[in-house]
Amino acid sequence: MLRVALRTLKNSIRSTPRCYGSKSFCTISDKIPKETVDCVVIGAGVVGIAVARELALKGREVLVIESASTFGTGTSSRNSEVIHAGIYYPPKSLKSIFCVRGKELLYKYCSDHGVPHERIGKLIVATGSSEIPKLNDILCHGIENGVNDLRMMEGSEAMRMEPELQCMKALLSPSTGIVDSHSLMLSLMGEAENHRTTFSYDTTVTGGHLEGNQIHLYTAESKDFEKCTENFPPQPGLVLIPKLVVNSAGLSASSIARRYIGIASGVIPPTYYARGCYFTLSNTPVSPFKHLIYPIPEDGGIGVHVTLDMGGHVKFGPDVEWINDVDDISIFLNKFDYSVSADRAQSFYPKVRRYYPSLKDGSLEPGYAGIRPKLTGPRQSPADFVVQGEDIHGVPGLVNLFGIESPGLTSSLAIAEYVAANFLK
């Protein structure tokens, strides 16, 4: 059935009218083909792939729909690639629960499947006396979250561990690590595909409605969606009728939910977009650090920190730049501006030199940028992950995942475990 649906999807979206003149999705032509499928996952980022794998391992047939031409092109491939310990997040929050559980699952998965990773540890540093109380708060959060290997140390001890470091106090997190996120996604995809999961790229979910107790999803070819406008949305090429839908679309999750007829707008949280740039360290053949180095968190993020990748390369970031007035096409098709201006390095030098004073002028080169989907904006308290089922939005068989930013990579397997345990029937 899934192969038939996929073949129909690819054929029909090339032969139907491209756009139609109404903002409403109620007037879907009777000529649009419909196909019944088992499970649909929207979005082939690391969380979507993990969810698809988990559903497939439970014996379900899964179709993953991705608007890009391949997997992991959004937040999943534009982050620090850190396996977080679960330190920062409020106790009993989904972020803390999923991060702590996800860390355990992720280390085991990587070890069992040969995914490159390393438990290199992290130092969170206070560079001034005013930051020490905040460091103590982070320690208390971590302990309450079940992170039991944390150790507070004096700056002198931390600087013996890392001679290039400057700080007054530091919190050591031995269980923090790094992972090759691309290799992780490839491994998860392979398992999913071996258990009846199919990936459909260049395909966009443009909306949907509830008919009786059945979900109807509208799909269109991404290139046609790009040609349309708000007043002339794409005519679906195929309407899918799944038993379960997991909206794991990341940057576009909220926008997709708003185009679904039957969901009250009040249950869909607003999304704020924060762009973060990374700079790489040049002209340094040997990394100045053996551990990840993190400052005290800042508004919108956890600070411009030192990250090492599996190749031993050093990068600094991300910073926080709030993005306003993003149009639907850019959101749905990930058309954000990912360029990194070399001029932005000037704001990095003073931030990094607070803990790495010997950083030389001209040693930072533009690396890459990522976009984080946040549920709160500037100067607001960070929001938790949101996992919505029928009890919240009233649509049977629909699961919405909103605000899956950091620690989404670490939490991916735990989120997948939770979705399968709580929403499969």
N, C-alpha and C positions, 0 to 999 in steps of 0.2 A: 504493500500500500504506500509506503513512504517513497519508494522509487517512482511509483506512478505519480504521486503528488509533486515530486521534484521535477519530473519530466514535464508535467503539465504546467508547472510554475514557469519553467524556462521558455516553453513554447508560447504560452498564452501572453506573457508580459511583452512579447515582441509583436503580437498581432492585434492588441486591443487599442482603442483610442487612448491617446497619451494623457490628456487633461480634460477636466470638465468644469463648467462655470458655476461652481457653488462651493461655499466653505463647508457646507454640511456633507457628511458622509452617509446620510440616510438614503440618498437616491442612487443606490448602487444598481447598475443595470442587471437585469435577470440573465443576460447573456454571459456575464462574467462566470467562468467555471469555478466550481467549488470542489474541494477535496477534504476528506476526513483524514486526520492524522492523530497519532497518539500524543506525543509531547513536543512542544516547540520551545526552544530557548532563543530569546532575542539577544544577540550580541556574542561575538566570539573573542571576547577578552578572556583573561585568565579565570575570572569568576564564572563567566558563562560556560567556558570549556569545562571547568571543574564540575559545575552543576550538570552539564550534559553527560559527563563521564559517570557521575554518581547515579543519575537516573538510569543510564544504560546498564550499569552494573546491577541495578535492581530489576532488570529484565524488561525495561521499557524501550520502545522504539522512539528515537529522538531526532528531530530536525533542528539544526542550529542555523538561524538566519542572520547574516552579517552584511551590513551595507557596504563595507570596504571590499577590496579585491583579495584580501587575505586576512588571517587572524591577527589579533593582538596589535593593531595599528594605533590604538588610542592610549589611554592611561597605562595599560598593561606593559607597554614597551617604552614608556617615557617616565620612568620613576627612578628611585635610588637602588632598586633591586635588593632591598634589605629585608631580612627575616627579623621582624620585630619581636621583642620579648613580651610586650603587653603592659608596659610601665605607665604610660601617660594617661590612660583613659579612665574615666570615672568608674568606680567599682560597680559591678553588676550591669554595666552597660553592654550592649551588643558588641561594641568595639573591643572591650576588655575580654569578654567571654570568647568571642570568635578568634581574637588574636592569640590568646593563651592556648586555646585548643588547636587553632590552626598551626601555630608554631610546632607543636608536638607532632601533628599529622604531617606537616611539610618536611620536617627533618627526616622522619621515617620514610616518607615517600621518596625523597631524593636519594636516601641511602639505598633503598630497595631497588630503585630504577636507574641508578647511575646518573642522576641529574647533577651537574656540577654545582657544588655549594661548599661553604666553609663557615664554621662556627668561630668567627674571629673575635667576637666581643666588642663592646662599645663603652666609651667613657662619655658621660654627660658632665659637662664642666661648668663650674661657677667661676667666672673670671674676676668678680668683685664681691665684696662682703654683702652687698644688697641682694645678690642672687642666691646666697646660701639658704635662706628660708625657703625659696622656691625649689631648690634642690632637695631639701628635706621633705617637702610636700610630694615631690615626684617619687621619692623613696617610699613614703607611706602609701601612695597610690599603688605602686608596684607590689608591695607586700600584701595589701588588701586584695589585689587581683590574683594572688597566688604565684607571683614571681618570687621564688624563695632563694635565689642565688645572688641577689643584689648585695653590694658591699660599698659603703661609704668610705672614702679615704681622703687623707690630707693631700693638698696639692703637691707636696714634696714627693710623696710616694707615686702619685700619678705621673709626675715629671720624670721620675726615674724609669718608669715603664715606657714613657714616650718623651725622649729628651727634647724634641722640638716643641713640646706643648708648654703653654703657660696657663696656670689656673691656681685658684686658692683652695678649692675642694673639687672632688670628682666622685661620681657615682659609677661604679663598674657593673656592667651587665654582661656576664660571661656568655649567656645563651643567645645574645643577638648575633646574627650572621648575615651572610650574603648568598645570593642564588642567581644562577643564570636563568632569567625569566623566560627567554626564548626557548631554551632547552626544556624547561618545565612545561611550557604550553605544548610543545611538540610531543612530549611524552604523554601528557594527559589526552591530547587529541588522538594519538595512536591507540590508546586504550579504548577511548570512546568509539572510534571508528570500528574497532574489532568487536564491539558489542552493539552493532546496529545503530550507530549514530551517523547521520549524513550532514555535511556542511554545505550550505548554499551561500556563496559570496555574491557581491554586487547586487544584492537584493535588500530592499528596504521595507520594513513594516511601517505603513503609513497611517494606521488607525485600526478601528474595529468597532464591533457592537455586540450586544447580547441578544440572541434570538431564542426565546424560550429559556432554557438553562444552558444553552450552548454558546461558547465564544466563537465569534467570527473575526478573523484577522485579515486585514487588507494588505496585500503585498504588491510591490511595483519594482521594476528594474531601477537601480540607483541612478543611472544616467538619465532616465526619464523624469525621475523625481527632481533632479537638479534643474531641469528645463522648466519646471512648473513654478507657480507663484502661490502666495497665500490664497488669493482669490480663485485660482485655477489649480487645485491640487490634482495629483495624478489619479487617473482612473485605475483601480486595482487590476492587475493582470490575473490574479488568482485570489480567491477567498479561501483561507484555510480554516477548518473547523477542528480544533484540537481538544483533547480532554484536559490537558494541562498546558498553561503558558507561563514561562518564567521570564519576566522582563528584566534582563540583565544587561541593558543597553548602555550602562555607564553614563557617558556625557549626555545622551539623549533619552535616558529612561523617563524622566519627568515629562518631556515633550511628547513622547509616544503615548504616555498615559493620558495626557490632556486631549489627545485626538481619539480617545476611546469613548464612544457614546455609552453612557450608563454609569460612568464613574463620576461621583460628585466632585466638583473641582476643589472643594474644601479639604479633601483628604490627600490631595497631591501637593507635596511640599514645594515651595519655590526652590529653584536651583541657582546658585551663584557660581560663577566660573573664575577660578584663580589660576593664573599662568605662573609657572615656576621655571626659571632658567638655571642651567648648570654650566659651569666652566671647568675646563680640564687644566691640570697642572703641566706646564711644558718645561722643557730644558732641565728635567730632573729625572735622571735614569733610575734612581732608586726612590721608592716611596718614603716620605719623611715620617710616616705613621704605620704602625702595625695593627692598630685598632681603628674602628670608626670613632670619630670625635664629633660630639653634638653639643651645641650651646644650649642655654635655657630657651624653651619654646617662645616664639613670637606670635603676634597677631596673624592668624590665618595659616600658620604652619609650625613646624618644630625647629625652625631656624636653619640658617645656611651652615650645613655640616660637611664633614669630610667623609666621603664614601670611597671605598675601594671596590673595584669589580674583580671578576674571577681572573682577569689577565694582569692584575696588579696595578692597573691604572688608577690615578687619583682624580676625583672630581669633587667640586664644591657646589652646593646648592641644596634645595632650590630656594630662590627668593619668592616673594609673593607680589603679584600684580593682578589686581582685580579687573575683570573684563566686563564691560557693560554693552547692552544693546546688540546682542548676538542674534542673528536671524535664524529662522527654523532650518533653512537649507544647510547652513554652516553647522548647526547642532546635529542634525540628522546624519549628515555625510562627513562629519569631522573635518570641516573646512577651516578650522582655526588657524591662526597665524602661529607657527611653531619656530619662526626664525629667532635667532639670538643675536642681538646687537652687541658688537665689541665694546661700545660705550658703556654698556651696563656693568662691565667689570669694575668701573670706578666705585660703584656702591658695594661691591663684594670685598674689595681690599680691606677697608676698615673693619668690616664684620669678621672676616677671617683672621685678621691680625690680632684680634682680641685674645684668641687662643693659640695662634700660630704667628708670632711677631716677626719671625725671620722670612716671611713670605716676601719675595722680591718683586719689585715693580716689573711689569711686562711679562710676568710668568703665567698669567691666566689667559686662556684662549677659549673662545666660544665653543660650547659643547652641544647641548640640545635643550629643548624645552618640553614641558608637559603641561596638560591642563587637568585641574582637579575639580570634580563636580561636588560642590559644597552645598549644604542645606542652610547655612547661615552666612551672612555677609560680613563686611569689614566691622571690626570692633564689637562683634557679637560673640557670645560664647560658642565654642565648637559644638556641633550637633552630632548625635549618635547615628549609626547606620539605621535605616528604616527598612524593615521587611514586612510587607503588607499582604495579607490574605483576605479571603472573602469576609471574615469577621469585621474588617475595617472598611473595605471599599464596596462590598456587596456583590461582587462578580464571582460566581463559582468558577473554580479552576484557574484563577489568575493570581500570580504571585509577582508583586512589584519589589524590586530591590533599588532603593534610592540612596544617594549620597555615599556610594561605595568608593571612597577615596582611600588614603592611607588609614589603617593597615590592611587594605583590601587584598594585596598580594599574599601577605602572610595568612590572612583569614580565609582565603579562597576555598580550601578543602573543608574547613569548618562550616562555612556558609552552605556549601554543597551538601554536606552531611545534614545540616539543619533543614534545608528545603526538602530533601528526600524524606526525612523522618517526620516532618510535620504537614506536608502537603500532598504526598502521594496517597492515592486511594486504591 
